[in-house]
Amino acid sequence: MKITSPATLGFDPDRLQRIDRFLQQRYIETGRLLGTQLLISRDGEPVHFASTGAMRQDGVPTRPDTIYRIASMTKPITSVAFMMQVEEGRVALDDRVDTVVPEFANVGVHAAGGSGGYVRTPPERPMLMIDLLRHTSGLTYGFQNRTVVDAAYREAGIEAFHGNHDLDSMAGILGQLPLEFSPGELWNYSMATDVLGLIVQRLDGAPLDQVLKRRLFDPLGMTDTGFVVPADKVDRLADCHAVVPGGVALYDEAVRSRWLRQPKLLSGGGGLVSTSADYHRFCRMMMDGGALDGARILSPKTIALMTANHLPGNSDLTSLSRSMFSEATNAGIGFGLGLAVTMDPARTMLAGSAGEYHWGGMFSTAFFIDPVERIITVFMAQLSPSSTYPVRRELRTMIYGALVDSRVRPGLVAQ
């Protein structure tokens, strides 16, 4: 990867280097993370790219082209594929979900039942497509372990990529289970983007993996992104670990990885693998108004729509979230169409720009795009859950601390 001199694009090289030392000393040498990779660019030009530590527990060093499980960083990709269909007039944000997923025609809302069970009551309004994109659908994730609805998801096994369900049968089960709340009332991190992936698949008339490859990965040159790691790329796949009671355990070993075989459930919410370079190309397309190297994916107005806050009443996640888990902190953060949006940097207690958008994955991957400063950051690691360490917040602080030529001049303090 060609690296542009940081100083020519407003970064202090020494301050960027201290990020690498920070990761090495705080996370690699202490054994908190096995390995990391960090890519920072401005105006689409990489100014910093660093790999630290190992990609496998046997000590194989992290490679520039290491392949990572990106988990929920899949969500913005699936959301872009859906918005391409919106632009084509196949679907609209205010369409009812059950027009494409009739399995949801009689979905009800959870209400307390006898003996710890539940009963379903009619929702205040139907679930709309926009509810899937902004996580106001009333759906949930079983791994949150909060309610009897979460427990029903776990019992049904509908979140397993290699379980008994494909996207169609997943929808059949979800349509029988109650919603956590009426659509549009609250925010809850959920399987909504998996349902969105099913909609993309049905509207296109082809499996989701083929749709994403044809619509996004091939045009954008994302040659290492997909639901399966090919046999000739296994040597580039990192091991993945998870925090368990008493320590850390190997969650998914590269040479025996689940991602080496085709999943039955093509999860538009969390199933992809990718590289820093590939995901950076996706981010460049977003930052540059929907196009990259002559490939037009979306229009600038659609990108602007996706990266605006769509939470009801222009709320932030603090006031609307019911979720026990999220890939974003809540204060000052809204939610757009498939990703989080910074509304008020002061409330986040982090340096940044209003309008910055971002998301992450449960294995500690993350990205953010600052359209004001035209900065893209892609961070890769492989430890679940992503909330184990505050590395994302630390990195954001240090990256903005290395930016010495801001394109926004602070205003004068009123006297």
Backbone hydrogen bonds in HBPLUS format (Angstrom, degrees):
<---DONOR---> <-ACCEPTOR-->    atom                        ^
c    i                          cat <-CA-CA->   ^        H-A-AA   ^      H-
h    n   atom  resd res      DA  || num        DHA   H-A  angle D-A-AA Bond
n    s   type  num  typ     dist DA aas  dist angle  dist       angle   num
A0004-THR N   A0046-PRO O   2.76 MM  42  5.96 161.2  1.79 176.6 171.3     1
A0008-THR N   A0005-SER O   3.11 MM   3  5.65 137.5  2.30 112.7 122.9     2
A0009-LEU N   A0006-PRO O   2.95 MM   3  5.39 150.2  2.04 111.8 121.1     3
A0011-PHE N   A0006-PRO O   2.99 MM   5  4.94 168.9  2.00 133.5 130.1     4
A0010-GLY N   A0007-ALA O   3.37 MM   3  5.20 164.6  2.40 104.9 103.0     5
A0404-VAL N   A0010-GLY O   2.83 MM 394  5.62 143.0  1.97 152.5 164.0     6
A0405-ASP N   A0010-GLY O   3.17 MM 395  4.49 131.7  2.42 138.7 132.5     7
A0012-ASP N   A0402-ALA O   2.88 MM 390  5.35 159.6  1.92 155.0 161.8     8
A0015-ARG N   A0012-ASP O   3.07 MM   3  5.35 120.6  2.44 104.7 119.2     9
A0016-LEU N   A0012-ASP O   3.06 MM   4  6.41 146.3  2.18 152.5 162.8    10
A0017-GLN N   A0013-PRO O   2.98 MM   4  6.24 154.3  2.05 147.1 154.0    11
A0018-ARG N   A0014-ASP O   3.11 MM   4  6.39 139.5  2.28 139.5 149.5    12
A0019-ILE N   A0016-LEU O   3.06 MM   3  5.41 144.6  2.19 105.4 115.5    13
A0020-ASP N   A0017-GLN O   3.10 MM   3  5.33 119.8  2.48  99.9 113.2    14
A0021-ARG N   A0017-GLN O   3.20 MM   4  6.63 157.7  2.26 148.1 154.0    15
A0022-PHE N   A0018-ARG O   2.89 MM   4  5.99 153.3  1.96 139.0 146.6    16
A0023-LEU N   A0019-ILE O   2.96 MM   4  6.25 165.0  1.98 155.0 157.3    17
A0024-GLN N   A0020-ASP O   2.92 MM   4  6.10 164.3  1.95 150.1 155.1    18
A0025-GLN N   A0021-ARG O   2.85 MM   4  5.95 169.7  1.86 154.2 156.9    19
A0026-ARG N   A0022-PHE O   2.82 MM   4  5.72 165.7  1.84 153.6 158.5    20
A0027-TYR N   A0023-LEU O   2.97 MM   4  5.27 148.0  2.08 128.9 138.5    21
A0028-ILE N   A0023-LEU O   3.07 MM   5  6.45 152.1  2.15 152.6 159.4    22
A0029-GLU N   A0024-GLN O   2.83 MM   5  5.99 168.3  1.84 170.5 171.7    23
A0032-ARG N   A0027-TYR O   2.98 MM   5  4.90 116.4  2.40 137.3 152.2    24
A0033-LEU N   A0027-TYR O   2.96 MM   6  5.28 170.1  1.97 134.1 133.1    25
A0031-GLY N   A0028-ILE O   3.04 MM   3  5.19 152.5  2.12 104.5 113.2    26
A0054-ALA N   A0034-LEU O   2.91 MM  20  5.60 153.1  1.98 138.3 133.8    27
A0036-THR N   A0052-THR O   3.06 MM  16  5.25 151.5  2.14 127.8 135.1    28
A0052-THR N   A0036-THR O   2.93 MM  16  5.25 166.8  1.95 144.9 148.3    29
A0037-GLN N   A0380-MET O   2.95 MM 343  5.03 137.9  2.13 143.8 147.1    30
A0380-MET N   A0037-GLN O   2.85 MM 343  5.03 160.0  1.89 150.7 154.7    31
A0038-LEU N   A0050-ALA O   2.94 MM  12  5.40 158.3  1.99 152.6 159.9    32
A0050-ALA N   A0038-LEU O   2.98 MM  12  5.40 155.8  2.04 148.1 156.0    33
A0039-LEU N   A0378-VAL O   2.93 MM 339  5.18 160.6  1.96 155.1 160.7    34
A0378-VAL N   A0039-LEU O   2.89 MM 339  5.18 158.3  1.93 150.4 157.1    35
A0040-ILE N   A0048-HIS O   2.87 MM   8  5.13 163.4  1.90 153.4 155.7    36
A0047-VAL N   A0040-ILE O   2.86 MM   7  5.89 161.7  1.89 145.9 151.8    37
A0048-HIS N   A0040-ILE O   3.24 MM   8  5.13 146.5  2.36 150.2 144.5    38
A0041-SER N   A0376-ILE O   2.87 MM 335  5.20 156.3  1.93 152.3 157.0    39
A0376-ILE N   A0041-SER O   3.01 MM 335  5.20 157.4  2.06 135.0 140.4    40
A0042-ARG N   A0045-GLU O   3.04 MM   3  5.32 156.1  2.10 135.8 135.9    41
A0045-GLU N   A0042-ARG O   2.94 MM   3  5.32 164.5  1.97 118.7 120.2    42
A0043-ASP N   A0374-ARG O   2.91 MM 331  5.39 152.9  1.98 147.4 156.4    43
A0062-THR N   A0053-GLY O   3.12 MM   9  6.09 164.2  2.15 136.6 133.6    44
A0055-MET N   A0060-VAL O   2.77 MM   5  5.86 160.4  1.80 166.3 170.0    45
A0239-ASP N   A0055-MET O   2.79 MM 184  6.18 160.8  1.83 164.3 170.1    46
A0059-GLY N   A0056-ARG O   2.93 MM   3  5.63 158.7  1.97 124.5 127.1    47
A0066-THR N   A0063-ARG O   3.21 MM   3  5.03 158.7  2.26 112.3 108.8    48
A0067-ILE N   A0236-ARG O   2.75 MM 169  5.60 167.5  1.76 137.8 140.3    49
A0238-ALA N   A0067-ILE O   3.13 MM 171  6.18 162.3  2.17 168.2 163.3    50
A0068-TYR N   A0274-SER O   2.80 MM 206  5.50 174.6  1.80 166.8 167.3    51
A0274-SER N   A0068-TYR O   2.87 MM 206  5.50 151.9  1.95 151.8 160.9    52
A0070-ILE N   A0272-LEU O   3.03 MM 202  5.95 153.5  2.11 141.6 150.0    53
A0073-MET N   A0070-ILE O   2.92 MM   3  5.38 166.3  1.94 143.0 141.5    54
A0074-THR N   A0071-ALA O   2.89 MM   3  5.91 152.6  1.97 126.8 132.9    55
A0075-LYS N   A0072-SER O   3.00 MM   3  5.34 149.2  2.10 107.1 114.6    56
A0077-ILE N   A0074-THR O   3.04 MM   3  5.35 121.4  2.40 106.3 121.2    57
A0078-THR N   A0074-THR O   3.08 MM   4  6.41 161.6  2.11 160.5 165.7    58
A0079-SER N   A0075-LYS O   2.93 MM   4  6.10 158.4  1.98 154.2 161.0    59
A0080-VAL N   A0076-PRO O   2.95 MM   4  6.14 148.6  2.05 141.6 148.9    60
A0081-ALA N   A0077-ILE O   3.09 MM   4  6.43 157.6  2.14 148.9 154.7    61
A0082-PHE N   A0078-THR O   3.02 MM   4  6.35 153.4  2.10 147.3 154.3    62
A0083-MET N   A0079-SER O   2.95 MM   4  6.23 156.8  2.01 146.6 153.0    63
A0084-MET N   A0080-VAL O   2.96 MM   4  6.26 137.8  2.14 146.9 158.1    64
A0085-GLN N   A0082-PHE O   2.93 MM   3  5.17 122.8  2.27 101.0 115.5    65
A0086-VAL N   A0082-PHE O   2.99 MM   4  6.43 141.2  2.14 142.3 154.3    66
A0087-GLU N   A0083-MET O   2.98 MM   4  6.22 159.2  2.02 144.2 148.3    67
A0088-GLU N   A0084-MET O   3.18 MM   4  6.42 134.4  2.40 133.9 145.7    68
A0090-ARG N   A0085-GLN O   3.09 MM   5  5.52 150.8  2.17 168.2 161.7    69
A0089-GLY N   A0086-VAL O   2.98 MM   3  5.23 161.9  2.01 111.2 116.6    70
A0095-ASP N   A0092-ALA O   3.07 MM   3  5.29 165.0  2.09 113.1 115.1    71
A0130-ILE N   A0093-LEU O   2.98 MM  37  4.95 141.5  2.13 155.0 143.2    72
A0129-MET N   A0095-ASP O   2.96 MM  34  5.84 147.6  2.07 163.9 172.9    73
A0099-THR N   A0096-ARG O   3.18 MM   3  5.65 163.9  2.21 111.1 115.9    74
A0097-VAL N   A0127-MET O   2.92 MM  30  5.82 170.7  1.93 146.6 147.7    75
A0100-VAL N   A0097-VAL O   3.09 MM   3  5.88 157.1  2.15 122.7 127.6    76
A0101-VAL N   A0097-VAL O   2.86 MM   4  5.86 157.7  1.91 148.0 153.7    77
A0104-PHE N   A0101-VAL O   2.96 MM   3  5.93 172.5  1.97 131.2 133.3    78
A0105-ALA N   A0102-PRO O   3.03 MM   3  5.19 164.5  2.05 117.6 117.9    79
A0107-VAL N   A0104-PHE O   3.32 MM   3  5.21 168.9  2.34 111.9 109.9    80
A0179-LEU N   A0108-GLY O   2.69 MM  71  6.04 160.0  1.73 146.4 153.1    81
A0109-VAL N   A0121-THR O   2.64 MM  12  5.05 167.3  1.66 150.8 154.5    82
A0121-THR N   A0109-VAL O   2.89 MM  12  5.05 151.6  1.97 134.4 143.3    83
A0110-HIS N   A0179-LEU O   2.68 MM  69  5.53 161.2  1.71 155.2 156.4    84
A0111-ALA N   A0119-VAL O   2.85 MM   8  5.25 129.8  2.10 158.7 162.7    85
A0119-VAL N   A0111-ALA O   2.94 MM   8  5.25 160.2  1.98 146.2 151.7    86
A0113-GLY N   A0117-GLY O   3.24 MM   4  4.78 139.5  2.41 123.7 113.1    87
A0117-GLY N   A0114-GLY O   3.00 MM   3  5.58 163.6  2.03 119.7 125.1    88
A0131-ASP N   A0128-LEU O   2.98 MM   3  5.33 134.8  2.19 105.5 117.8    89
A0132-LEU N   A0129-MET O   3.02 MM   3  5.42 133.7  2.25 107.3 118.9    90
A0133-LEU N   A0129-MET O   3.38 MM   4  6.80 154.9  2.45 148.7 155.0    91
A0134-ARG N   A0130-ILE O   3.05 MM   4  6.23 153.3  2.12 151.4 157.7    92
A0136-THR N   A0131-ASP O   2.96 MM   5  4.64 148.8  2.06 132.9 139.9    93
A0338-GLY N   A0133-LEU O   3.08 MM 205  5.04 128.1  2.36 132.7 129.2    94
A0188-ASN N   A0135-HIS O   2.99 MM  53  5.73 161.0  2.02 161.4 167.3    95
A0184-GLY N   A0136-THR O   2.76 MM  48  4.99 161.4  1.79 150.5 156.4    96
A0180-GLU N   A0138-GLY O   2.65 MM  42  4.86 174.8  1.65 145.7 144.4    97
A0191-MET N   A0140-THR O   3.23 MM  51  5.99 142.4  2.38 125.1 122.0    98
A0144-GLN N   A0141-TYR O   3.34 MM   3  5.89 167.6  2.36 113.4 116.9    99
A0145-ASN N   A0142-GLY O   3.30 MM   3  6.18 163.6  2.33 124.2 126.5   100
A0151-ALA N   A0147-THR O   3.12 MM   4  6.47 156.2  2.18 143.1 149.7   101
A0152-ALA N   A0148-VAL O   2.94 MM   4  6.17 144.1  2.08 136.1 145.4   102
A0152-ALA N   A0149-VAL O   3.06 MM   3  4.97 116.8  2.47  92.4 108.1   103
A0153-TYR N   A0149-VAL O   3.03 MM   4  6.40 149.7  2.12 150.1 157.8   104
A0154-ARG N   A0150-ASP O   3.07 MM   4  6.47 158.2  2.12 150.9 156.3   105
A0155-GLU N   A0151-ALA O   2.92 MM   4  6.17 159.1  1.96 150.3 156.2   106
A0156-ALA N   A0152-ALA O   3.01 MM   4  6.15 147.5  2.12 141.9 150.0   107
A0157-GLY N   A0153-TYR O   3.11 MM   4  6.34 125.9  2.42 140.1 153.7   108
A0157-GLY N   A0154-ARG O   3.15 MM   3  5.16 140.5  2.31  97.1 108.3   109
A0163-GLY N   A0160-ALA O   3.39 MM   3  4.96 157.2  2.45 105.4 101.6   110
A0264-LYS N   A0161-PHE O   3.03 MM 103  5.99 127.0  2.32 145.1 157.0   111
A0265-LEU N   A0161-PHE O   2.96 MM 104  4.70 173.1  1.96 145.3 145.7   112
A0170-MET N   A0166-ASP O   2.89 MM   4  5.98 151.1  1.97 152.4 161.7   113
A0171-ALA N   A0167-LEU O   3.10 MM   4  6.27 154.7  2.17 140.3 145.6   114
A0172-GLY N   A0168-ASP O   3.13 MM   4  6.47 149.4  2.22 142.3 151.0   115
A0173-ILE N   A0169-SER O   3.07 MM   4  6.38 153.0  2.15 147.6 153.0   116
A0174-LEU N   A0170-MET O   2.92 MM   4  6.19 171.2  1.92 157.3 159.8   117
A0175-GLY N   A0171-ALA O   2.89 MM   4  5.96 152.4  1.97 147.3 154.0   118
A0176-GLN N   A0173-ILE O   2.95 MM   3  5.30 146.1  2.07 108.1 118.4   119
A0177-LEU N   A0173-ILE O   3.20 MM   4  6.53 132.2  2.44 145.9 159.2   120
A0177-LEU N   A0174-LEU O   3.24 MM   3  5.17 136.6  2.44  95.6 107.1   121
A0185-GLU N   A0182-SER O   3.16 MM   3  5.89 161.9  2.19 146.8 147.7   122
A0187-TRP N   A0320-LEU O   2.86 MM 133  5.47 154.4  1.93 142.4 136.9   123
A0322-ARG N   A0187-TRP O   2.73 MM 135  5.93 157.8  1.78 178.3 171.9   124
A0194-ASP N   A0191-MET O   2.96 MM   3  5.23 133.5  2.19 105.8 119.1   125
A0195-VAL N   A0191-MET O   3.19 MM   4  6.64 151.9  2.27 152.6 160.5   126
A0196-LEU N   A0192-ALA O   2.91 MM   4  6.26 148.7  2.01 141.4 151.3   127
A0197-GLY N   A0193-THR O   2.90 MM   4  6.08 145.8  2.01 134.7 143.0   128
A0198-LEU N   A0194-ASP O   3.08 MM   4  6.45 145.8  2.20 140.6 149.2   129
A0198-LEU N   A0195-VAL O   3.09 MM   3  5.02 118.4  2.49  92.6 107.7   130
A0199-ILE N   A0195-VAL O   3.01 MM   4  6.38 151.9  2.09 147.6 155.2   131
A0200-VAL N   A0196-LEU O   2.90 MM   4  6.25 159.5  1.94 153.5 158.6   132
A0201-GLN N   A0197-GLY O   2.96 MM   4  6.14 157.3  2.01 144.1 150.4   133
A0202-ARG N   A0198-LEU O   2.85 MM   4  6.12 160.1  1.89 152.1 157.1   134
A0203-LEU N   A0199-ILE O   2.86 MM   4  6.00 167.1  1.88 156.7 160.3   135
A0204-ASP N   A0200-VAL O   3.04 MM   4  6.07 149.0  2.14 142.5 150.6   136
A0205-GLY N   A0201-GLN O   2.86 MM   4  5.87 129.5  2.12 139.5 152.9   137
A0210-GLN N   A0207-PRO O   3.03 MM   3  5.48 121.7  2.38 109.4 123.1   138
A0211-VAL N   A0207-PRO O   3.02 MM   4  6.33 155.6  2.08 152.6 160.5   139
A0212-LEU N   A0208-LEU O   2.95 MM   4  6.14 169.7  1.96 160.6 161.3   140
A0213-LYS N   A0209-ASP O   3.12 MM   4  6.20 156.3  2.18 139.6 146.4   141
A0214-ARG N   A0210-GLN O   2.98 MM   4  6.11 165.5  2.00 148.9 152.7   142
A0215-ARG N   A0211-VAL O   2.85 MM   4  5.88 166.6  1.87 155.4 159.9   143
A0216-LEU N   A0212-LEU O   2.86 MM   4  5.36 154.0  1.93 136.0 143.7   144
A0217-PHE N   A0212-LEU O   2.99 MM   5  6.31 161.0  2.02 147.1 152.5   145
A0218-ASP N   A0213-LYS O   2.86 MM   5  5.65 165.7  1.88 153.0 154.1   146
A0220-LEU N   A0216-LEU O   2.94 MM   4  5.87 154.4  2.01 152.5 159.8   147
A0222-MET N   A0217-PHE O   2.82 MM   5  4.64 150.3  1.90 143.4 147.2   148
A0221-GLY N   A0218-ASP O   3.23 MM   3  5.17 155.4  2.30 101.8 109.2   149
A0226-GLY N   A0273-VAL O   3.19 MM  47  5.65 149.7  2.29 140.8 148.5   150
A0273-VAL N   A0226-GLY O   2.86 MM  47  5.65 154.0  1.93 159.9 166.5   151
A0229-VAL N   A0259-TRP O   2.74 MM  30  5.88 164.0  1.77 163.7 167.4   152
A0233-LYS N   A0230-PRO O   2.93 MM   3  5.43 163.3  1.96 120.0 123.8   153
A0234-VAL N   A0231-ALA O   3.47 MM   3  5.47 173.3  2.48 106.4 107.9   154
A0236-ARG N   A0233-LYS O   2.94 MM   3  5.51 161.8  1.97 118.0 124.1   155
A0237-LEU N   A0234-VAL O   3.11 MM   3  5.36 162.8  2.14 111.8 117.1   156
A0240-CYS N   A0252-ASP O   3.00 MM  12  5.04 147.7  2.11 136.9 145.1   157
A0251-TYR N   A0240-CYS O   2.76 MM  11  5.49 143.4  1.89 134.0 144.7   158
A0252-ASP N   A0240-CYS O   3.00 MM  12  5.04 162.6  2.03 138.4 139.0   159
A0241-HIS N   A0382-GLN O   3.04 MM 141  6.21 174.8  2.04 145.3 145.1   160
A0384-SER N   A0241-HIS O   2.96 MM 143  6.41 148.9  2.06 136.7 146.0   161
A0242-ALA N   A0249-ALA O   2.87 MM   7  5.49 156.6  1.93 158.5 166.3   162
A0249-ALA N   A0242-ALA O   2.87 MM   7  5.49 167.0  1.88 161.3 162.8   163
A0243-VAL N   A0384-SER O   2.73 MM 141  6.17 158.5  1.78 164.4 171.7   164
A0244-VAL N   A0247-GLY O   2.81 MM   3  5.47 163.6  1.84 145.7 151.2   165
A0247-GLY N   A0244-VAL O   2.92 MM   3  5.47 163.3  1.95 146.6 143.9   166
A0256-ARG N   A0253-GLU O   3.03 MM   3  5.45 146.5  2.14 113.2 123.4   167
A0257-SER N   A0254-ALA O   3.26 MM   3  4.81 166.5  2.28 107.3 105.9   168
A0260-LEU N   A0257-SER O   3.21 MM   3  5.54 156.9  2.27 110.8 112.0   169
A0261-ARG N   A0258-ARG O   3.40 MM   3  6.17 171.5  2.41 120.0 121.3   170
A0270-GLY N   A0267-SER O   3.38 MM   3  5.47 153.2  2.46  98.8 105.5   171
A0271-GLY N   A0267-SER O   3.01 MM   4  4.76 152.4  2.09 142.3 138.5   172
A0279-TYR N   A0275-THR O   2.99 MM   4  6.16 174.4  1.99 155.6 157.3   173
A0280-HIS N   A0276-SER O   2.93 MM   4  6.00 146.1  2.05 142.1 152.0   174
A0281-ARG N   A0277-ALA O   3.18 MM   4  6.46 143.5  2.32 140.1 148.4   175
A0281-ARG N   A0278-ASP O   3.00 MM   3  5.22 124.6  2.32  99.3 113.4   176
A0282-PHE N   A0278-ASP O   3.20 MM   4  6.67 151.6  2.29 147.3 154.8   177
A0283-CYS N   A0279-TYR O   2.93 MM   4  6.25 159.0  1.97 149.5 155.2   178
A0284-ARG N   A0280-HIS O   2.82 MM   4  6.06 153.4  1.89 147.6 155.1   179
A0285-MET N   A0281-ARG O   3.06 MM   4  6.32 156.0  2.12 146.4 151.8   180
A0286-MET N   A0282-PHE O   3.14 MM   4  6.52 155.5  2.21 146.1 152.4   181
A0287-MET N   A0283-CYS O   2.85 MM   4  6.13 169.5  1.86 160.2 162.2   182
A0288-ASP N   A0284-ARG O   2.90 MM   4  5.94 150.9  1.99 149.1 156.4   183
A0290-GLY N   A0285-MET O   2.74 MM   5  4.96 147.2  1.85 164.3 159.4   184
A0289-GLY N   A0286-MET O   3.27 MM   3  5.57 147.9  2.38 117.2 114.9   185
A0297-ILE N   A0290-GLY O   2.72 MM   7  5.30 159.7  1.76 166.1 173.0   186
A0298-LEU N   A0290-GLY O   3.09 MM   8  4.41 159.0  2.13 120.9 127.6   187
A0292-LEU N   A0295-ALA O   2.99 MM   3  5.25 151.5  2.07 135.8 143.9   188
A0295-ALA N   A0292-LEU O   2.87 MM   3  5.25 167.7  1.88 123.7 126.1   189
A0302-THR N   A0299-SER O   3.11 MM   3  5.27 124.5  2.43 100.9 114.6   190
A0303-ILE N   A0299-SER O   3.12 MM   4  6.50 157.4  2.17 154.0 160.2   191
A0304-ALA N   A0300-PRO O   2.94 MM   4  6.20 157.1  1.99 147.7 154.2   192
A0305-LEU N   A0301-LYS O   2.95 MM   4  6.17 148.5  2.05 139.3 147.8   193
A0306-MET N   A0302-THR O   2.91 MM   4  6.18 158.2  1.96 150.1 155.6   194
A0307-THR N   A0303-ILE O   3.07 MM   4  6.23 147.5  2.18 148.4 156.3   195
A0308-ALA N   A0305-LEU O   3.40 MM   3  5.46 168.9  2.41 107.5 108.6   196
A0337-LEU N   A0306-MET O   2.91 MM  31  4.62 163.2  1.94 133.1 137.9   197
A0310-HIS N   A0335-PHE O   2.74 MM  25  5.90 177.0  1.74 147.1 148.2   198
A0314-ASN N   A0311-LEU O   2.93 MM   3  5.30 134.1  2.14 149.9 145.3   199
A0315-SER N   A0312-PRO O   3.34 MM   3  6.08 153.6  2.42 114.8 119.1   200
A0317-LEU N   A0333-ILE O   2.82 MM  16  5.92 154.2  1.89 169.4 171.8   201
A0321-SER N   A0317-LEU O   2.80 MM   4  5.03 152.6  1.88 143.8 144.4   202
A0333-ILE N   A0330-ASN O   3.09 MM   3  5.43 161.7  2.13 135.1 133.4   203
A0343-MET N   A0332-GLY O   2.85 MM  11  5.42 158.1  1.90 158.8 164.3   204
A0344-ASP N   A0332-GLY O   3.24 MM  12  4.80 159.8  2.28 131.9 134.4   205
A0334-GLY N   A0341-VAL O   2.75 MM   7  5.04 159.3  1.79 168.0 163.9   206
A0341-VAL N   A0334-GLY O   3.01 MM   7  5.04 167.5  2.02 120.1 122.2   207
A0336-GLY N   A0339-LEU O   2.81 MM   3  5.49 161.5  1.85 170.8 175.4   208
A0340-ALA N   A0358-HIS O   2.97 MM  18  5.38 146.9  2.08 177.7 167.5   209
A0358-HIS N   A0340-ALA O   3.00 MM  18  5.38 153.6  2.07 139.5 146.6   210
A0342-THR N   A0356-GLU O   2.76 MM  14  5.27 171.8  1.77 164.4 167.2   211
A0355-GLY N   A0342-THR O   2.85 MM  13  5.42 178.1  1.85 159.8 160.4   212
A0347-ARG N   A0344-ASP O   3.06 MM   3  5.59 128.6  2.34 113.1 124.8   213
A0348-THR N   A0345-PRO O   3.08 MM   3  5.10 129.2  2.35  95.7 109.7   214
A0349-MET N   A0346-ALA O   3.16 MM   3  5.14 145.0  2.28  97.3 107.6   215
A0356-GLU N   A0353-SER O   3.15 MM   3  5.63 157.3  2.21 134.4 133.6   216
A0357-TYR N   A0369-ILE O   3.00 MM  12  5.46 157.7  2.05 154.2 157.3   217
A0369-ILE N   A0357-TYR O   2.83 MM  12  5.46 162.3  1.86 165.8 172.0   218
A0359-TRP N   A0367-PHE O   3.28 MM   8  5.87 155.4  2.35 148.3 152.6   219
A0367-PHE N   A0359-TRP O   2.99 MM   8  5.87 154.3  2.05 176.5 175.0   220
A0361-GLY N   A0365-THR O   2.93 MM   4  5.07 153.8  2.00 133.6 131.9   221
A0364-SER N   A0361-GLY O   3.01 MM   3  5.66 140.4  2.17 130.2 129.7   222
A0383-LEU N   A0363-PHE O   2.93 MM  20  4.64 151.2  2.02 116.6 118.5   223
A0366-ALA N   A0379-PHE O   2.94 MM  13  5.17 154.5  2.00 147.7 147.0   224
A0379-PHE N   A0366-ALA O   2.82 MM  13  5.17 175.1  1.82 159.2 159.2   225
A0368-PHE N   A0377-THR O   3.03 MM   9  5.41 148.1  2.13 142.5 149.2   226
A0377-THR N   A0368-PHE O   2.98 MM   9  5.41 155.5  2.04 158.4 163.3   227
A0370-ASP N   A0375-ILE O   2.82 MM   5  5.06 169.5  1.83 156.4 160.0   228
A0374-ARG N   A0370-ASP O   2.67 MM   4  5.30 119.3  2.03 138.9 157.1   229
A0375-ILE N   A0370-ASP O   3.07 MM   5  5.06 142.3  2.22 133.2 141.2   230
A0388-THR N   A0385-PRO O   3.17 MM   3  5.73 162.8  2.20 119.1 120.7   231
A0394-GLU N   A0390-PRO O   3.04 MM   4  6.27 163.0  2.07 157.6 163.1   232
A0395-LEU N   A0391-VAL O   2.86 MM   4  5.98 159.5  1.90 147.6 152.8   233
A0396-ARG N   A0392-ARG O   2.98 MM   4  6.20 163.2  2.01 149.2 153.8   234
A0397-THR N   A0393-ARG O   3.05 MM   4  6.24 162.3  2.08 148.5 152.9   235
A0398-MET N   A0394-GLU O   3.02 MM   4  6.28 160.1  2.06 149.0 154.4   236
A0399-ILE N   A0395-LEU O   2.78 MM   4  5.93 155.8  1.84 157.0 163.7   237
A0400-TYR N   A0396-ARG O   3.07 MM   4  6.22 171.9  2.07 151.4 153.4   238
A0401-GLY N   A0397-THR O   2.91 MM   4  6.00 135.4  2.12 133.8 147.4   239
A0402-ALA N   A0398-MET O   3.02 MM   4  6.21 122.0  2.36 132.7 145.4   240
A0402-ALA N   A0399-ILE O   3.05 MM   3  5.13 141.0  2.21  97.2 108.5   241
A0403-LEU N   A0400-TYR O   3.22 MM   3  5.02 149.6  2.32  93.8 102.8   242
